[in-house]
Amino acid sequence: MRWFIGGVLLAALLPTQIAFAQPLAYEEALRVAREDQPLLQAGEMRVRGSREASEAADALPDPILRGGIANLPVTGPVAFELDRQLPTQISVGIEQPIPNLARRRAQLGVASSDIRIAEVRLGVAERRIDVATALAWVDLHYAQEKLALAHTALSDLRRLLPVANAAVASGSARPAESLAIRRELLAIEDAVTRIDAEQDAAQAALASFTNISEPSASGSPPTFEVDRQALLSLLELNPEIQLADAESGRAEAGVDLARSALRPDFGVSVNYGRRDPGFGDALSVMGSVTLPIFTGKRQQPRIRAAEAGAAAAQAERADRLRALQVQFETDLAAWRSAQRQWERARDELLPLARSRVEFETASFAAERADLIDVISAKADLALLDLEILEREATTVAMAVKIRLYYGEARR
């Protein structure tokens, strides 16, 4: 009956456990991360807002409605009487300011630059989300791999404990050897504890980007190759540089806007005056033009300030490109170092550790070595396997970061 009840409970709980764990491949994780990302949604709304604002960038200003009393006498026998003198009238009119064409084009250029800046900032945010999601997936994948390897190693070593205890009981091994065996097991158990924490952190990070409660990394990891020449040719197209270009374009548009103040603006007004019927109503049509005089104290200082801002934007763009090139080479150097350390451990240290296990096992079988020597060799091999996986994870993570951050934008 107890076995039957246990089986029923297990069958009831199993679907729930499967529902919580959702396997997620690498490419799928990158795609899902872009589907429901508040940061990207905010960027898209900024782009939409900039486009909406640009539709009115070169429009004429709102017309001005004017009204009042003109030429009202305030002294003499007809003071404050509206219908006793010819010039007195109640007038209403409308005035339309007309900025010069250069100003309107410059305003449209500024609005277009704002759209470009919003679009590039969205691209920068997308790339950062891609990099963070990819690194979280890689961390989770290798944490799962290391955890499985560590548990397998623990199981293998624990199967030797009864042999060790029997040897101590028979007097063929010293009691202190059992303590040494426990020490070897504790080293791997400590590694399991550390990897558990790494897995939890990676899973939490991936869950925050994909909006999946308990994701698990499935499938093969991305490659660790990096094409330096191909990526080097794309540095000019990096979103950080494109953002600097967009900001420089915005500054140049500001220069055009400042220079447009050297040209006169215009205005047209129409007024209708209501007077005494004996005098008749009056209609007035007027034009206006601004006079850009004293430009040395008015317009020119603003132009020089805008030109200085444009020159500063160009200098900042050059500085960003230099910094990006240095960071690219630095990341490449770190990736090469990580790859070499991984390959050296895999191709040189691992064969030595495996040979040691074989030799110690053969010596133990020939009664020329103690069991603790075999267990120590197996424990060292397990820790080395974990270290190799750690080095591989570091190499792959660096390659992923370099390809995504310095490569072509994902669609």
C-alpha positions as CSV (number, residue, x, y, z in Angstrom):
1,M,0.0,0.0,0.0
2,R,2.8,2.4,0.9
3,W,4.5,1.7,-2.5
4,F,1.1,2.3,-4.3
5,I,0.6,5.6,-2.5
6,G,4.1,6.7,-3.2
7,G,3.7,5.9,-6.9
8,V,0.5,8.0,-7.1
9,L,2.1,10.9,-5.4
10,L,5.1,10.7,-7.7
11,A,2.8,10.6,-10.8
12,A,1.0,13.7,-9.5
13,L,4.1,15.6,-8.8
14,L,6.0,14.8,-11.9
15,P,4.0,17.0,-14.3
16,T,4.4,19.9,-12.0
17,Q,8.2,19.5,-11.9
18,I,8.4,19.2,-15.7
19,A,6.2,22.3,-16.0
20,F,8.6,24.4,-13.9
21,A,11.8,23.4,-15.8
22,Q,11.7,24.7,-19.3
23,P,14.6,23.8,-21.6
24,L,16.0,26.7,-23.6
25,A,18.5,26.5,-26.5
26,Y,21.0,29.2,-27.0
27,E,19.5,30.9,-30.1
28,E,16.0,30.5,-28.6
29,A,17.1,32.3,-25.4
30,L,18.4,35.3,-27.5
31,R,15.1,35.4,-29.4
32,V,12.9,35.2,-26.4
33,A,14.9,37.9,-24.5
34,R,13.9,40.5,-27.1
35,E,10.2,39.6,-27.1
36,D,9.3,40.9,-23.6
37,Q,12.0,43.3,-22.5
38,P,10.9,46.5,-20.8
39,L,14.2,48.3,-21.7
40,L,13.7,47.6,-25.4
41,Q,10.0,48.6,-25.2
42,A,11.0,51.9,-23.7
43,G,13.5,52.4,-26.5
44,E,10.9,51.6,-29.2
45,M,8.5,54.2,-27.6
46,R,11.2,56.8,-27.7
47,V,11.8,56.1,-31.4
48,R,8.0,56.4,-32.0
49,G,7.9,59.6,-30.0
50,S,10.8,61.2,-32.0
51,R,9.1,60.3,-35.3
52,E,5.8,61.8,-34.1
53,A,7.6,65.0,-33.1
54,S,9.4,65.2,-36.5
55,E,6.2,65.5,-38.4
56,A,5.7,69.1,-37.0
57,A,9.4,70.1,-37.0
58,D,9.2,72.3,-40.1
59,A,5.6,73.4,-39.7
60,L,4.7,77.1,-39.5
61,P,4.2,78.5,-36.0
62,D,0.6,78.8,-34.7
63,P,-1.2,82.0,-36.0
64,I,-1.7,84.8,-33.5
65,L,-5.2,86.2,-32.9
66,R,-5.2,89.9,-31.9
67,G,-8.0,92.1,-30.8
68,G,-8.6,95.4,-29.1
69,I,-9.5,99.1,-29.4
70,A,-7.4,101.4,-31.5
71,N,-7.2,105.2,-31.3
72,L,-9.6,105.6,-28.4
73,P,-9.6,109.3,-27.2
74,V,-8.9,109.6,-23.5
75,T,-9.0,113.4,-23.1
76,G,-11.2,116.2,-24.5
77,P,-15.0,116.4,-25.0
78,V,-15.2,112.9,-26.7
79,A,-13.0,111.1,-24.3
80,F,-13.7,107.3,-24.0
81,E,-16.4,107.5,-26.7
82,L,-16.0,104.8,-29.4
83,D,-18.1,106.4,-32.2
84,R,-17.2,110.1,-32.1
85,Q,-13.9,110.1,-34.0
86,L,-12.9,108.6,-37.4
87,P,-9.7,106.8,-36.2
88,T,-11.4,105.0,-33.3
89,Q,-12.2,101.4,-34.0
90,I,-12.7,98.0,-32.4
91,S,-10.3,95.8,-34.3
92,V,-9.7,92.1,-34.6
93,G,-7.0,90.4,-36.6
94,I,-4.8,87.4,-37.2
95,E,-1.1,87.3,-37.7
96,Q,1.0,84.4,-39.1
97,P,4.7,84.3,-38.4
98,I,6.8,82.8,-41.2
99,P,10.3,81.7,-40.2
100,N,12.8,81.7,-43.0
101,L,13.3,78.5,-45.0
102,A,16.8,77.8,-43.7
103,R,15.4,77.8,-40.1
104,R,12.6,75.4,-41.0
105,R,15.0,73.0,-42.8
106,A,17.4,73.2,-39.8
107,Q,14.6,72.3,-37.4
108,L,13.7,69.3,-39.6
109,G,17.4,68.3,-39.5
110,V,17.4,68.5,-35.7
111,A,14.3,66.3,-35.5
112,S,15.7,63.8,-38.0
113,S,18.9,63.6,-35.8
114,D,16.8,63.0,-32.7
115,I,15.1,60.1,-34.5
116,R,18.5,58.6,-35.4
117,I,19.8,59.0,-31.9
118,A,16.7,57.2,-30.5
119,E,17.1,54.4,-33.1
120,V,20.8,53.9,-32.3
121,R,20.2,53.9,-28.6
122,L,17.7,51.2,-29.1
123,G,20.3,49.2,-31.0
124,V,22.8,49.7,-28.2
125,A,20.2,48.4,-25.7
126,E,19.4,45.4,-27.9
127,R,23.1,44.5,-28.1
128,R,23.6,44.8,-24.4
129,I,20.5,42.5,-23.8
130,D,21.9,40.0,-26.3
131,V,25.3,39.9,-24.6
132,A,23.8,39.6,-21.1
133,T,21.4,36.9,-22.1
134,A,24.1,34.9,-23.9
135,L,26.5,35.1,-21.0
136,A,23.7,34.0,-18.6
137,W,22.9,31.0,-20.9
138,V,26.6,30.0,-21.2
139,D,27.0,30.2,-17.4
140,L,23.9,28.1,-16.8
141,H,24.9,25.5,-19.4
142,Y,28.4,24.9,-18.0
143,A,27.1,25.0,-14.4
144,Q,24.8,22.2,-15.3
145,E,27.7,20.3,-17.0
146,K,30.0,20.8,-14.0
147,L,27.3,19.8,-11.5
148,A,26.6,16.5,-13.4
149,L,30.3,15.8,-13.5
150,A,30.9,16.5,-9.8
151,H,28.0,14.3,-8.7
152,T,29.3,11.4,-10.9
153,A,32.7,11.8,-9.4
154,L,31.2,11.8,-5.9
155,S,29.3,8.6,-6.7
156,D,32.4,6.9,-8.0
157,L,34.5,7.8,-4.9
158,R,31.8,6.9,-2.4
159,R,31.7,3.4,-3.9
160,L,35.3,3.0,-2.7
161,L,34.4,3.9,1.0
162,P,33.2,0.3,1.9
163,V,36.5,-1.0,0.5
164,A,38.5,1.5,2.6
165,N,36.5,0.7,5.8
166,A,37.0,-3.0,5.3
167,A,40.7,-2.5,4.9
168,V,40.9,-0.5,8.1
169,A,38.8,-3.1,9.9
170,S,41.1,-5.9,8.7
171,G,44.2,-4.0,9.7
172,S,45.6,-3.8,6.2
173,A,45.1,0.0,6.2
174,R,45.8,2.6,8.9
175,P,42.7,4.3,10.5
176,A,44.1,7.7,9.5
177,E,43.5,6.7,5.8
178,S,39.8,6.9,6.3
179,L,40.1,10.5,7.4
180,A,42.2,11.2,4.3
181,I,39.5,9.7,2.1
182,R,36.9,11.9,3.7
183,R,39.1,14.9,3.1
184,E,39.2,14.1,-0.7
185,L,35.4,13.8,-0.7
186,L,35.0,17.1,1.1
187,A,37.0,18.9,-1.6
188,I,34.6,17.7,-4.3
189,E,31.5,18.4,-2.1
190,D,32.8,22.0,-1.7
191,A,33.0,22.2,-5.4
192,V,29.4,21.0,-5.7
193,T,28.3,23.7,-3.2
194,R,30.0,26.4,-5.2
195,I,28.6,25.2,-8.5
196,D,25.1,25.0,-7.1
197,A,25.4,28.7,-6.3
198,E,26.7,29.5,-9.8
199,Q,23.8,27.6,-11.3
200,D,21.2,29.4,-9.2
201,A,22.8,32.8,-10.1
202,A,22.9,32.0,-13.8
203,Q,19.4,30.7,-13.8
204,A,18.1,33.8,-12.0
205,A,19.9,36.0,-14.6
206,L,18.5,34.1,-17.6
207,A,15.0,34.1,-16.1
208,S,15.1,37.9,-15.7
209,F,15.9,38.3,-19.4
210,T,13.6,35.6,-20.8
211,N,10.7,35.9,-18.3
212,I,10.8,32.2,-17.8
213,S,10.6,31.2,-14.1
214,E,13.1,28.2,-14.1
215,P,14.9,27.9,-17.4
216,S,17.4,25.2,-18.1
217,A,20.1,25.4,-20.8
218,S,19.6,22.7,-23.5
219,G,21.5,21.8,-26.6
220,S,25.1,22.5,-27.6
221,P,26.9,25.7,-26.5
222,P,28.0,28.3,-29.0
223,T,31.5,27.9,-30.6
224,F,34.6,29.5,-29.1
225,E,36.0,30.8,-32.4
226,V,36.6,34.5,-33.1
227,D,37.4,36.0,-36.5
228,R,39.6,39.0,-35.7
229,Q,39.8,40.5,-39.1
230,A,36.0,40.3,-39.8
231,L,35.2,41.9,-36.4
232,L,37.9,44.6,-36.9
233,S,36.3,45.7,-40.1
234,L,32.9,46.1,-38.3
235,L,34.2,48.4,-35.5
236,E,33.0,51.5,-37.4
237,L,29.5,50.0,-37.5
238,N,29.4,49.3,-33.7
239,P,26.3,50.9,-32.1
240,E,28.6,52.9,-29.7
241,I,30.2,54.5,-32.7
242,Q,26.9,54.9,-34.6
243,L,25.6,56.7,-31.5
244,A,28.6,59.0,-31.6
245,D,27.9,59.7,-35.3
246,A,24.2,60.4,-34.5
247,E,25.2,62.8,-31.7
248,S,27.6,64.5,-34.1
249,G,24.9,64.8,-36.7
250,R,22.6,66.4,-34.1
251,A,25.3,68.9,-33.2
252,E,25.8,69.8,-36.9
253,A,22.1,70.3,-37.2
254,G,22.3,72.6,-34.3
255,V,25.0,74.7,-36.1
256,D,22.6,75.0,-39.1
257,L,19.8,76.1,-36.8
258,A,22.1,78.8,-35.2
259,R,23.2,80.0,-38.6
260,S,19.6,80.3,-39.8
261,A,19.2,83.2,-37.4
262,L,21.3,85.3,-39.7
263,R,18.4,85.3,-42.2
264,P,15.3,87.4,-41.6
265,D,12.0,85.9,-40.6
266,F,8.7,87.2,-42.0
267,G,5.2,87.7,-40.8
268,V,1.8,88.6,-42.3
269,S,-1.2,90.1,-40.4
270,V,-4.8,91.0,-41.4
271,N,-6.9,93.3,-39.2
272,Y,-10.5,94.2,-39.4
273,G,-11.7,97.4,-37.7
274,R,-15.3,98.1,-36.6
275,R,-16.1,101.8,-36.6
276,D,-19.2,104.0,-36.5
277,P,-21.4,103.3,-39.5
278,G,-20.9,106.9,-40.5
279,F,-17.2,106.4,-41.0
280,G,-17.3,102.8,-42.4
281,D,-15.3,99.8,-41.3
282,A,-11.6,99.4,-42.1
283,L,-9.4,96.5,-43.3
284,S,-5.6,96.5,-42.8
285,V,-3.1,94.1,-44.3
286,M,0.5,94.3,-42.9
287,G,3.7,92.5,-43.4
288,S,6.8,92.2,-41.1
289,V,10.4,91.2,-41.4
290,T,13.0,90.7,-38.7
291,L,16.2,92.7,-39.0
292,P,19.3,90.6,-38.0
293,I,21.5,93.5,-37.1
294,F,24.2,93.6,-34.4
295,T,24.9,89.9,-35.3
296,G,28.3,90.2,-33.5
297,K,26.5,90.3,-30.2
298,R,23.4,88.3,-30.9
299,Q,23.7,85.6,-33.6
300,Q,27.4,85.1,-33.9
301,P,28.0,84.0,-30.3
302,R,25.3,81.3,-30.6
303,I,26.8,80.2,-33.9
304,R,30.3,79.9,-32.4
305,A,28.9,78.0,-29.4
306,A,27.1,75.5,-31.8
307,E,30.3,75.1,-33.9
308,A,32.3,74.3,-30.7
309,G,29.7,71.8,-29.7
310,A,29.9,70.1,-33.1
311,A,33.7,70.0,-33.0
312,A,33.5,68.5,-29.5
313,A,31.1,65.8,-30.8
314,Q,33.6,64.9,-33.5
315,A,36.4,64.7,-31.0
316,E,34.3,62.5,-28.7
317,R,33.5,60.2,-31.6
318,A,37.2,59.8,-32.4
319,D,37.9,59.1,-28.7
320,R,35.1,56.5,-28.5
321,L,36.6,54.7,-31.6
322,R,40.0,54.6,-30.0
323,A,38.7,53.3,-26.8
324,L,36.6,50.7,-28.6
325,Q,39.7,49.6,-30.6
326,V,41.7,49.2,-27.3
327,Q,38.9,47.4,-25.6
328,F,38.5,45.1,-28.6
329,E,42.2,44.2,-28.6
330,T,42.1,43.7,-24.8
331,D,39.1,41.4,-25.0
332,L,40.9,39.4,-27.8
333,A,44.0,39.1,-25.7
334,A,42.0,37.8,-22.7
335,W,40.1,35.3,-25.0
336,R,43.4,34.0,-26.5
337,S,44.8,33.6,-23.0
338,A,41.7,31.7,-21.8
339,Q,41.7,29.5,-24.8
340,R,45.4,28.6,-24.4
341,Q,44.9,27.8,-20.7
342,W,41.9,25.6,-21.5
343,E,43.7,23.7,-24.3
344,R,46.8,23.2,-22.2
345,A,44.8,21.7,-19.4
346,R,42.7,19.6,-21.8
347,D,45.6,18.4,-24.0
348,E,48.5,18.1,-21.4
349,L,47.3,18.1,-17.8
350,L,44.3,15.8,-18.4
351,P,46.3,12.9,-20.0
352,L,48.7,13.1,-17.1
353,A,46.0,12.9,-14.5
354,R,44.3,10.0,-16.2
355,S,47.6,8.1,-16.5
356,R,48.2,8.7,-12.8
357,V,44.8,7.1,-12.0
358,E,45.7,4.1,-14.2
359,F,49.1,3.7,-12.6
360,E,47.8,4.0,-9.0
361,T,45.0,1.5,-9.7
362,A,47.4,-1.0,-11.2
363,S,49.8,-0.5,-8.2
364,F,46.9,-1.0,-5.8
365,A,46.0,-4.2,-7.5
366,A,49.6,-5.4,-7.3
367,E,49.6,-4.4,-3.6
368,R,52.3,-1.8,-4.2
369,A,50.0,1.2,-3.4
370,D,47.4,2.0,-0.8
371,L,43.7,2.7,-1.5
372,I,44.1,6.3,-0.5
373,D,46.5,6.8,-3.4
374,V,43.9,5.6,-5.8
375,I,41.2,7.8,-4.2
376,S,43.5,10.8,-4.2
377,A,44.3,10.3,-7.9
378,K,40.6,10.0,-8.8
379,A,39.7,13.0,-6.7
380,D,42.4,15.1,-8.4
381,L,41.2,13.9,-11.8
382,A,37.6,14.9,-10.9
383,L,38.8,18.4,-9.8
384,L,40.8,18.8,-12.9
385,D,37.8,17.8,-15.1
386,L,35.9,20.6,-13.3
387,E,38.7,23.1,-13.9
388,I,38.8,22.2,-17.6
389,L,35.1,22.8,-17.9
390,E,35.5,26.1,-16.0
391,R,38.2,27.1,-18.5
392,E,36.1,26.1,-21.4
393,A,33.2,28.1,-20.1
394,T,35.4,31.2,-19.7
395,T,36.7,30.8,-23.3
396,V,33.2,30.3,-24.8
397,A,31.8,33.2,-22.7
398,M,34.5,35.6,-23.9
399,A,34.1,34.5,-27.6
400,V,30.3,35.0,-27.3
401,K,30.8,38.5,-25.8
402,I,33.3,39.5,-28.5
403,R,31.1,38.2,-31.4
404,L,27.9,39.8,-30.1
405,Y,29.4,43.1,-28.9
406,Y,31.7,43.8,-31.8
407,G,30.0,41.8,-34.6
408,E,27.0,42.6,-36.8
409,A,23.7,43.4,-35.2
410,R,21.2,40.6,-34.8
411,R,17.8,40.9,-36.5
